Amino acid sequence: MQQSNAAATAFYDHAGGGGSFNNAGPVGRDAGDAVMARWLQSTGLQHLAFPLTSTGIDQRLLPNLLMQVNVLLIAKEQSSADASASSFIANEKEISTRENNVAKIKVMVRKRPLNKKEISQKEDDIVTVDENVLTVHEPKLKVDLTAYVEKHEFCFDAVLDEHVTNDEVYRVTVEPIIPIIFQRTKATCFAYGQTGSGKTFTMQPLPLRAAQDLIRFLHQPVYHSQRFKLWLSYFEIYDGKLFDLLSDRK
């Protein structure tokens, strides 16, 4: 709307030499007609220029003509805006769909074997693994003291039994996210579990293996030219306190 008004004002100024359009002579009208025709063509409304070039401008019709031009320009801009908005929404949906296809969080469980104390007390192993399903077999008693076992099944992205090695744990859990880091994506791997469940045993070798793969990627030509930098920190969080293990536990 502002652009079309500015163009119309410029047309008036050019055609009337700064004065009233109605006082322009034949030469002024011809010049004005030409300017109006060029302006209409520049806005994609050249079909309105044909009456002007053939019969000249009827001054009484000029306000209505300019109003039509403004309306057409607004409709044209609105159509363009609607198309841009539709395209943006479509692209947004496409990006959202693509992102949803990538799992942002994966949960994997590692079953630990019975420890020496449990074995010495002849306790039963009540956890079984079947692919990505972990089943807890809970011994229970009915009201009449009849013994029975209640099964609880839990499904995860991966379940590792007590026989897997730490190398296998790394291959399943950490190794797949190493290349993602080089796509400028943040990646985090952490262990969660109660005391004695095997967190330290599982996590201890993983950072070293990850560092080896990170350095291997950094030396690949495709990444070496991008000047990636590798920063390392090593912290311990215990009892609400944070210790820097690379700085004398400060």
DAZIBEL-V926290 format. One record per helix or strand. SS is the DSSP state (H for helix, E for strand). FROM is the first residue (numbers start at 1). TO is the last residue. If there is no record, write none. Layout:
ss: [SS,SS]
from: [FROM,FROM]
to: [TO,TO]
This chain:
ss: [H,H,H,H,H,H,E,H,E,E,E,E,H,H,H,H,H,E,E]
from: [2,21,26,46,50,59,108,116,127,133,147,158,166,175,199,206,221,235,241]
to: [16,23,42,48,55,100,110,120,130,141,155,160,173,181,203,218,224,238,244]
